[in-house]
Amino acid sequence: MTMQRRSRLIHLFLALAVAFSLGAAVRAEAPQDIWLVSTRDAAHCGRLDETLDTLGCWRLTDSCEWSPADAADCSGDCSTPTVVFVHGNRTDADDAVAKGWCVRDAIRSAACGRAFRFVIWSWPADRIGRRHRPDAQLKADYSDDESYYLAAWLHTVPPATKVSLIGHSFGSKIILGALRLLAGGEVTCRRLPKEAVAQWTCCKRNPIRAMLLGAAVDSDALAACEECGSPLSLLERVFVTCNGCDRALRWYPRLYGRGGSKALGAVGPCGVESPAIDLADVSGTVGRKHDCRYYCDAPEVRCRWLHYAFLDDEHEPNRATDIENRREID
C-alpha cells in the first residue's frame, strides 16, 4: 500500500469517527423545548388580574419557527425542569430572544444532553427616549407590573415541577417581586388571591432556585417585613452576583434622586442573613459591563448552571468559597 493511499485511508477513518461521534451527540441531546411568553401587548396599569389572557405565547418548532401556543401549556409536566429567563432593560423583542438564546446555550453546554424546558419571558423593555433616568424609572414601574404577571404564570406550573428563575438586571427585580407576591406579600398595592398564596406558603408547592445576575433591585429586596412576604421563604437557594464595577449598577442609587438604595447586584443583600444565599464577586471577570452575556460567560456563573438550572445538588458550589466571597464583599 502506497504512503499516499494509506494517508487517505487514515483521513477517511478519522472523518467517519468524527461524523459518528457528532451523530451520537445529536442523538443523545434531548429534544429542544423552547417557549416564548410575551407581555409586550399586555396592560401595565389598572386591574392586571383581568388582563392575564392577553399574554402571548409561542413554542419553537423543529423547523425553528415560532408557533402560537397556549401559555398554560408551556408549564409542561413535572418530570422536566423548567427554566425561566427574564431579561433586563433596553431589550426589544428580538434582543429578548437573542439574550435568552445565549443563556439557553450556556445551560445546554453544561447539561450533557439532559432535558429541560426553557422559557423566555419577554416584557416591554425597549429604550424609550434618549434620557437614561426617565427610561429606567418607567421600566422599574413596569417591573412591578411584570412581577404580578410572572407570579400568576408560575401559579399555573404543575406542583412538584423543578423551577429555575434566571434574571438579569431588572429581570431580577421582576423575579423577586413575583416570589414576594406568591409568599403573600404586596407589590405596588397588588396581592395574589389568598387561596393561591396558601398553596405556596403552606407546602412550598414547587422547588425553586434562582440566579440573579447584575440585579438592578434594592439591596434589601431579599429581606422580609411585616407587610411583605419574604422571597427567601420560597427559595431553596438563590445565587447573587456582586459587581461593584458595573457602571449601570453604580448609577442605580440615583434612580429616584440622590441617596437611594444601592443595587443588590453591586453590594449584595442587606438586612438579611441566610445559608440559602450564594454570593459570588464577579467584578474581576465582568468588570464595568452590564451586558447579560458577560455575566453568563463569567466562570463564577458557569460553574453553577447545573446546580441552579437542574436543582442538582451533586454540583453544589463550594461552601468555603461562598463564605470567603461574602467576607470580601462585606
N, C-alpha and C positions, 0 to 999 in steps of 0.2 A: 504494500500500500504506500503510495507516494505521500510525502510530507504535506503537500497541499490538500490532498483528499482527506488525510487524517485531520487536518486543521478544520476543514469544512464540517466533518462529522462531529467534531468536538463542539463547534459553534452551534450546529443543529441540535445536538443533545442539550446544550445549555439553554437554548431558546425554548425547547419543549419543556424543560424543567421549570423555567420561569413562568411560561404560559400555564402549566399545570398548577403551580403554586398560586398564581393570581386567580385562576378559576376557582380553586378551592377556597381562597379568601372571600371571593364574591359570594360563593355558595354558602359559606359559613356565616357571612354577615346577615344579621336579622333584616327582614323587610322594613323599608322606611315607613314610619308612621308619623307624618308631619302635618301639623294643623296651624291655621292662622285664625285668630279671633280678633276682630276689629271693633273698636268703639268709636271710630272716627266719624260715624254718622249718628251716634247716639247723643242724647241730651246731656248737657253738663250744667244744668241748673234745675231747680224745681224738684218734683217728685220722681226720683230716679227709679224707684220701685215699679213705676208704671211704664217705664221705657226699656225694660230688660229685653223685650222681644226685638229691639232694634239692633242688637249686637249682630254683627256679620260674622260668618264662619265659613271657612273653606278648608278642604283637605287636598294635599298634594297627591296626584295620581301617579301611577307607574310611568306615565308618559310625561312627567314633570309639568303638569298643568294643574292650576288651582280649580278644584271643582266645588261648587256650593254644597254646603252640608248643614246639618242641624248642630247648633252649638252644644246641645246636650250630648251628642254622640261622641264628641272628641274627648270626653272624660273616660271613655273606654271601659275595659274590665279591670278588676283589681289585681290581676296577675302580672301586669306590666307597669313599671314605674312611670309616672307622669312628670315630665319636666316642663316647667312654665318659665319662659324668659320674658322679662318686662324691660324694654329699652328706656333710655333717658330722653332728655330734651333735645331739640333741634334735630329731629329724626322724622323724615317724611315716610310715606307708606313703603316706598322702595327700599329706603335705608333700614327700615324696621326688619324687613325680610333679610337684607344683607347682613345686618348685625346678628340676627337670630341664627342665620346660617353659620356664621363664624363660631358662635357658642355651640351649636349643634355639632359641627365638625370637631371641635375640641373635645367634646364629650365622647363622640364616636371613636376618636383615636384612642381614647383610654378605655373604651368599653370592651374591646376584644370580641366584637360580634354579639354582645349581649343586647337584647331588645329593650327599647324604651320609647315611650310616646313623647314627642316634642311639640310643645305648643308655643307659638309666638304671639305674645299679647301686644297688639298694635293700637296705640292710642294717639290722639291728635297732638303731636309734639312738633309740628312744623314750625320753623322760625317765623315769628310774626314781628315785622318792623326791624329797624336797624339797632335800636337801643336795647342793651342787654337786660337791664333791670326790669322794665315793664314786661318783657317777654318771659323772663324767669318767674316773675310774680304770677303771671297768668297760668303758667304751666304748673306752678306749685298748687294753685287752686284746682286746676284740672286733676292733679294727682290725688287730691282728696276725693273728688268725684269718682275717679278710677278705682279707688280703694273699695268703694261700695260695689261697683260692677264686678271686680275681681272676687270679693267676698261672696257675692251672690252666685258667681260661677263655681267657685270652689265648693259651695254647698251642694252642687249637683254631682260632684265627683263621688263615685261609689265608695262607701265606707271600707276601710282597710287598704285602700289603694295608697301605695307609697307616693308621696308628693314632694317634689323638689322645686323650690321657688328661687329663681335667679334674677336679681335686679341690678341694673346699672344706673347710677346717678338718681334721678327722680323715680326710676323704676323701683329702687329700694324703698322709697317713701310710700309708693303705692302698695308694695307688699306688706310693709309693717302696718299701714293703715287697715288693710284687709284683715290681717290677723287680729288687730285690735278690735275690729267690729265683730269677728267671729268669737272673740273672747268675752263679748258682752260690753265692750266699750263704745265710745261715741267718737265720731269723726265729723266735724262741721255740722253738728246738731242732727246727725243721722245715726240710726241704730238699726240693727237687724231684728227681725221678729224674735220674740222670746223663745219660741219653740225651736228655731234654728240654732240660737245660741246655746240652748240647753243640750242639744245633741253634741256640740263641740266641747263644752265645758265639763260635762258630766263624765264623758267616756273618751275624750280626745279622739274623735271619730276617725281621723286619718293621721298616720305617722308623717310628720312634716319636718324637713330640714331646709334651711335657706342659706343662700350665698348673696351677700350684699357687697357689690363691687363699686368702689368710688361712691359710696352712699351720700346723696345730697338730701339729707334729712337731719333734723336737730339731733345733737349728740345724746340727748336723754330719751330718744324715741323708743328704746327698749325697756325703759323704766315703767313701773305701774303707778297709778294714782287712784284716788277714791272714785273719781268719775269715769276713769278709763280702764278697760281691761289691759292686761299685760300681754304683748305679743309672745313673750317668752313662755307663757303658760301653755301655748300650743306647739312649741317647737322642741324637738328632740335635741337639736343643735343648730347653731347659727354661726356662719363664718363671716367675719367682718374684715375687710381690707382697710388699712390705715396708711394714708399717704399725705404727709404734711407739705409735700412739694407740689401737689396737684393745684394748678392755677385756678380752676373753677371752684374747687372746694375752699381754697383760701379766701375767695371772694364771698363765699356763702354767708358769713355773718352780717354782711351789708345788704342782704336781700330786702329787708324791710327797714333799713336805716342802720346807723352805727350802733354797736353794742349788742348785736343779735347773737343768737346761739351759734356755736361753732358746729361744723358738719361732722356727723358720725364717721364719715369716710376719711376725715382729716385727723381727728384726735381719738377716735374710738368711743366706746359707750361711757356715758357719765351717769352717775346716780344709780348704778346697778352693778351687782357682782353676782356672777353665776358661772358654774362649771360648764354650762351649755354654750357659753360664748367662746368662740375660737377666733383669736386675733392673729393677724399677720401684717407686719410692716412691709409694704411694697414700694416705699419711696425710693429705694436704691435701684429697683428694676423698672418701675413705671415712670418715676420722675415727675416732670411738670405736666405730662399729658393727662387728659381726662377721657381719652377715647377708649371705648369698651374693648377694642381689640388689643390694646396694650395691657389691659388688666387680665384678659384671658390668656395672654402669652406669658404672663409672669410665672416663674417656676413655683412660687408660693401658692398660686391658684391651680396650676396644672396638677400638682400632686394631690389635690383634694377632690377632683372631679368624681372619682368612684365613690368616695365616702359620702358626698352630698347628693350626687345625681341618682345613685342607686341605693342610697341609705345602706351602704356596705361597710360594716364595722371591721371587716378584715383589713381595710386600708385606712384605718383611723390615723389622723395626723399625730405626730409625736407630741405628747403632752408636755414633756420637758421643754421642747422648743416653744410651745404656746406660752408657757409661764415666762420664759425669757423674753419673748416678744412683748408680753404685757408689761414687764418691767421696763423695757426700753421705751415703750410708748408713754408710760406714766412719767 
